[in-house]
Amino acid sequence: MERFIDTAAEDPKVLAIKMTLYRTSDEGKILAPLIKAARNAKQVAVLVELKARFDEAANIRWARRLEAEGIHVNYGVLGLKTHSKLIFVVRRDYAQLRRYYHVGTGNYHSGTSKLYTDLGMFGCDEDIGQDITELFNYLTGYSPPPSYRKILVAPYRMKHVILESIRREIRHQQEGRDGLVQMKMNALEDVDITRALYEASHAGVKVDLIVRDTCRLRPGIPHLSESARVMSIVGRFLEHARILYFRNGGNEKYYIGSADMMQRNLESRVEVHAPVEDPELRQELRLMLDVQLADQRSAWDMQPDGTYVQRKPADETAKGAQETLISVAERRLAAASKHKGQKIRSRLLNHFQRRLRSNLEQE
């Protein structure tokens, strides 16, 4: 994120940078580029949440610093915490303006980024870009709450869409198409969401929940939640990502974003989930969900009485989900480095061949 904003701050074609700030580090590594952007005559706006628990003092200090640099600082919608994780960049590409965005599950905090597992999506989809434009206009007080094309925004339509998506899986199940709901989150507390998941499981829909903390739903209760399972991953890093998945009769729906399935998130905070539509990004989410659901080392299963039992691997050398995903990332990094090295060598070879031909022609 720091590199994204720092590059935008120096890019002469970038006209504006906007972001939401819920929690950041004392060093302010994510905010220094914003100050640079303002000094480079770009429009910069930051929505600061002053009531972020444990970070109130730091956020106030940074808000004052940003205002002193001429940055437009806003404090959100009256009565609602702003918990969404958004960065928005407007750039002049050739003869048109293009909107670039990052939608994340974690705070823009260099400290927690080393300790938490989170997800983020870069993009320039026109509809999502327009949605985020209108959301920032609303958050900064320039317009009433709009209706959105693709993103889910709490407290307005997010909960409604999630409930309808669960009910749609029930209809698919009743029509003979296997329903499937998978959710990864920090907590499941909202009564309406919990009731809908119970109804889905009772109807035979498979419900997979990866919940790090509090969970109101109890799996495996006869005639109620027999097709539901609840698990937690306990490993080297704190699990913090949020993923929503609905099979939808084969027309799959994936979302990532800032909201847990809690009443406070869905009804009292500004939260954003964005659809993940790119096939390669969907494969990444599918890999994460499948690896975590299959974990036999660091996974704990909730029992019908609410207690947890740790899974025991048949193979003592089996890796946990986090270790598996770290190995995947390391192999990809090695492959990318090798590819980069080959491209550099190819460029150097072409350069020397051109120099040699030029010298021969001159002779």
Secondary structure, 3 states (H helix, E strand, C coil): CHHHHHHHHHCCCEEEEEEEECCCCCCCCCCHHHHHHHHCCCEEEEEECCCCCCCHHHHHHHHHHHHHCCCEEECCCCCCEECCCEEEEEEEECCEEEEEEEEECCCCCCCHHHCEECCEEEECCHHHHHHHHHHHHHHCCCCCCCCCCCCEEECCCHHHHHHHHHHHHHHHHHCCCCCEEEEEECCECCHHHHHHHHHHHHCCCEEEEEECCCECCCCCCCCCCCCEEEEEECCCCEECCCEEEECHHHCCEEEEECCCECHHHHHCEEEEEEECCCHHHHHHHHHHHHHHHCCCCCEEEECCCCCEEECCCCCCCCCCHHHHHHHHHHHHHHHHHHHHHHHHHHHHHHHHHHHHHHHHHHC
